[in-house]
Amino acid sequence: MSTVSFALLMTGVLLNACAQLLLKAGTNAVGAFEFTSENILPVGLKLALEPHILGGMLCYVISLVVWILGLSRVPVSVAYPMLSVGYVLNAVIAWQIFGESLTAQKLVGIGFIILGVVLVTRSTP
């Protein structure tokens, strides 16, 4: 895999991970909610106007463009597993920022994810 291809894929993964974290920060800011027929408009507007959620949506849009550029250069059987790196990043950053748990079992799972991504990326000519 070329440096440019790898950079495009990793940029897409990082933007996707950033989007998830921003969406979580946005839902934390809004608080728990339920959509009902009575509140769908006010809750929908509150979510749509929350800055973190808007930032997360922007990251998703940019990540989509970057991801498509990456897919044009790399087989999907290699590119798609790279998305797993986002799971690793999100778990670690959510632990640091949001205080989410990062247990030994999760760390072992993260280790398997990293190993799998390394094996997949090395399997390409």
VOVOLO-111603 format. One line per 4 residues: number of its first residue (from 1); their letters; for each residue x, y, z of N, C-alpha, C. Coordinates in steps of 0.001 Angstrom, whole numbers. Example, Ala and Ser with C-alpha at 12.3 -4.5 7.8 and 13.67 -1.06 7.14 Angstrom:
<lumlos>
1> as> 13190,-5690,7800,12300,-4500,7800,13200,-3300,7800  12850,-2250,7080,13670,-1060,7140,12900,30,7870 $
</lumlos>
This chain:
<lumlos>
1> mstv> 852,-1175,0,0,0,0,896,1236,0  584,2167,-868,1397,3382,-959,1143,4282,248  2048,5211,444,1919,6168,1552,667,7025,1391  398,7440,164,-791,8264,-95,-2064,7474,216 $
5> sfal> -2130,6229,-227,-3305,5398,30,-3505,5206,1526  -2416,4892,2227,-2498,4700,3675,-2943,5990,4362  -2388,7115,3939,-2752,8406,4532,-4225,8726,4306  -4724,8446,3103,-6148,8694,2832,-7027,7832,3732 $
9> lmtg> -6695,6550,3831,-7502,5664,4673,-7456,6089,6137  -6269,6400,6637,-6150,6796,8042,-6830,8133,8316  -6773,9042,7350,-7485,10315,7514,-8989,10068,7596  -9482,9181,6725,-10902,8832,6782,-11276,8199,8103 $
13> vlln> -10435,7307,8599,-10685,6644,9885,-10674,7660,11022  -9681,8555,11016,-9584,9558,12082,-10774,10515,12069  -11189,10922,10887,-12353,11801,10796,-13623,11087,11266  -13741,9814,10936,-14899,9029,11363,-14896,8887,12885 $
17> acaq> -13730,8616,13462,-13619,8500,14914,-13941,9840,15581  -13440,10904,15003,-13720,12240,15525,-15220,12530,15476  -15861,12126,14386,-17306,12321,14263,-18048,11624,15393  -17669,10383,15678,-18332,9642,16758,-18158,10336,18102 $
21> lllk> -16966,10806,18374,-16700,11471,19648,-17451,12794,19758  -17526,13522,18657,-18294,14769,18667,-19790,14499,18857  -20294,13457,18208,-21707,13116,18394,-21988,12737,19846  -21076,12004,20470,-21243,11641,21879,-21224,12884,22759 $
25> agtn> -20283,13800,22484,-20230,15045,23250,-21524,15841,23069  -22052,15816,21854,-23317,16519,21592,-24484,15916,22329  -24561,14593,22350,-25666,13963,23081,-25496,14147,24583  -24260,14213,25055,-24040,14515,26470,-24537,15921,26791 $
29> avga> -24297,16869,25880,-24730,18252,26089,-26253,18367,26069  -26895,17610,25191,-28355,17656,25088,-28996,16905,26251  -28395,15803,26653,-28955,14970,27718,-29830,13879,27140  -30271,13001,28003,-31111,11881,27570,-32425,12416,27014 $
33> feft> -32916,11762,25985,-34155,12206,25351,-34839,11021,24710  -36113,11208,24419,-36887,10244,23645,-37642,11016,22584  -37772,10396,21420,-38591,10999,20380,-40018,10502,20555  -40930,11438,20706,-42356,11123,20704,-43015,12041,19686 $
37> seni> -44245,11772,19382,-44932,12619,18400,-45040,14062,18889  -45054,14250,20202,-45183,15603,20751,-43860,16375,20747  -42745,15665,20870,-41492,16396,21024,-40492,16200,19888  -40890,15536,18831,-39921,15242,17770,-39330,16512,17163 $
41> lpvg> -40127,17543,16977,-39613,18778,16391,-38684,19519,17354  -39085,19768,18612,-38165,20492,19499,-36875,19716,19789  -36984,18421,19993,-35785,17622,20255,-34926,17546,18992  -35564,17362,17855,-34832,17322,16593,-34078,18614,16339 $
45> lkla> -34711,19744,16600,-34043,21041,16429,-32899,21216,17421  -33137,20791,18657,-32089,20882,19672,-30860,20080,19252  -31086,18882,18731,-29978,18042,18259,-29322,18654,17024  -30140,19137,16088,-29627,19664,14825,-28801,20930,15032 $
49> leph> -29080,21666,16084,-28375,22924,16324,-27257,22809,17360  -27072,21643,17928,-25999,21428,18917,-24658,21454,18177  -23738,22352,18566,-22477,22521,17832,-21643,21239,17692  -21582,20423,18732,-20800,19185,18635,-21400,18243,17581 $
53> ilgg> -22704,18178,17538,-23358,17306,16562,-23132,17837,15153  -23208,19145,14989,-22914,19732,13675,-21471,19435,13261  -20543,19543,14204,-19149,19221,13913,-18975,17760,13550  -19683,16881,14259,-19623,15455,13957,-20154,15157,12570 $
57> mlcy> -21238,15812,12198,-21798,15601,10865,-20826,16099,9782  -20180,17224,10034,-19191,17745,9085,-18020,16766,8936  -17568,16211,10063,-16487,15219,9998,-16907,14009,9176  -18158,13570,9338,-18658,12445,8546,-18627,12751,7051 $
61> visl> -19068,13939,6681,-19097,14300,5263,-17685,14314,4687  -16760,14941,5400,-15380,14991,4908,-14778,13593,4879  -15064,12796,5906,-14505,11436,5940,-15026,10599,4775  -16267,10824,4383,-16824,10096,3248,-16045,10401,1971 $
65> vvwi> -15761,11670,1744,-15015,12069,548,-13610,11456,574  -12946,11564,1705,-11589,11026,1829,-11603,9503,1687  -12612,8862,2264,-12722,7407,2192,-12905,6950,737  -13726,7649,-7,-13931,7305,-1417,-12612,7434,-2189 $
69> lgls> -11846,8477,-1896,-10530,8617,-2530,-9634,7435,-2179  -9666,7014,-924,-8874,5859,-507,-9331,4577,-1182  -10647,4376,-1263,-11177,3167,-1905,-10830,3088,-3386  -10604,4231,-3998,-10233,4221,-5413,-8811,3700,-5623 $
73> rvpv> -8064,3578,-4530,-6662,3166,-4628,-6351,1825,-3960  -7257,1366,-3087,-6982,185,-2272,-8169,-772,-2365  -7923,-2078,-2416,-9033,-3037,-2420,-9878,-2895,-1144  -11165,-3035,-1289,-12063,-2896,-142,-11756,-3955,926 $
77> svay> -11235,-5090,522,-10894,-6138,1492,-9735,-5720,2387  -8998,-4716,1974,-7927,-4159,2806,-8422,-2902,3522  -9135,-2057,2801,-9573,-775,3359,-10562,-953,4502  -11546,-1803,4316,-12614,-1913,5317,-12106,-2323,6696 $
81> pmls> -11210,-3304,6795,-10696,-3639,8121,-9957,-2489,8806  -9461,-1548,8019,-8772,-394,8605,-9720,451,9462  -11014,365,9186,-11978,1095,10013,-11913,660,11470  -11417,-539,11711,-11304,-1037,13080,-10379,-186,13935 $
85> vgyv> -9452,491,13305,-8565,1384,14048,-9395,2455,14753  -10491,2859,14130,-11382,3835,14754,-11966,3335,16061  -12264,2048,16148,-12770,1476,17399,-11742,1614,18508  -10494,1375,18156,-9410,1483,19136,-9300,2926,19617 $
89> lnav> -9239,3856,18683,-9127,5272,19037,-10302,5723,19897  -11507,5352,19485,-12686,5778,20236,-12695,5218,21649  -12287,3978,21817,-12274,3382,23156,-11301,4124,24070  -10114,4416,23555,-9097,5085,24366,-9492,6533,24647 $
93> iawq> -9946,7247,23634,-10302,8655,23823,-11558,8785,24681  -12525,7901,24512,-13725,7943,25354,-13370,7674,26810  -12397,6830,27035,-11917,6557,28392,-11318,7826,28986  -10499,8547,28179,-9835,9754,28669,-10793,10932,28831 $
97> ifge> -11636,11149,27834,-12482,12350,27824,-13787,12157,28598  -14458,11030,28350,-15781,10820,28926,-15771,9935,30172  -14609,9415,30527,-14522,8565,31711,-15153,7195,31535  -15265,6741,30282,-15837,5418,30038,-14837,4350,30466 $
101> slta> -15332,3177,30790,-14459,2119,31296,-13581,1540,30186  -12400,1153,30577,-11458,500,29667,-10882,-686,30447  -11637,-1760,30454,-11297,-2936,31243,-10219,-3773,30567  -9692,-4731,31309,-8690,-5639,30753,-9260,-6397,29553 $
105> qklv> -10508,-6805,29647,-11139,-7524,28540,-11207,-6650,27288  -11542,-5382,27457,-11561,-4467,26309,-10157,-4286,25734  -9166,-4184,26596,-7792,-4018,26129,-7319,-5233,25335  -7708,-6424,25772,-7363,-7627,25020,-8040,-7587,23647 $
109> gigf> -9303,-7204,23614,-10014,-7075,22340,-9357,-6053,21435  -8923,-4929,21996,-8229,-3905,21218,-6929,-4463,20653  -6234,-5264,21437,-5007,-5900,20957,-5268,-6794,19759  -6366,-7562,19819,-6726,-8421,18684,-7065,-7583,17448 $
113> iilg> -7747,-6478,17653,-8090,-5602,16532,-6817,-5079,15868  -5895,-4594,16675,-4644,-4058,16130,-3884,-5144,15379  -3796,-6324,15959,-3117,-7438,15307,-3790,-7771,13970  -5102,-7807,13954,-5836,-8107,12727,-5587,-7081,11641 $
117> vvlv> -5586,-5814,12003,-5346,-4761,11013,-3933,-4874,10453  -2964,-5137,11317,-1582,-5299,10854,-1486,-6471,9883  -2122,-7587,10224,-2071,-8764,9338,-2726,-8478,7990  -3848,-7795,7996,-4535,-7491,6742,-3719,-6549,5876 $
121> trst> -3147,-5515,6479,-2386,-4560,5672,-1102,-5169,5127  -543,-6135,5811,680,-6782,5322,386,-7849,4269  -871,-8220,4126,-1211,-9279,3178,-1367,-8767,1757  -1274,-7459,1563,-1452,-6890,227,-100,-6716,-452 $
125> p> -73,-6900,-1747,1199,-6729,-2479,1609,-5268,-2548 $
</lumlos>
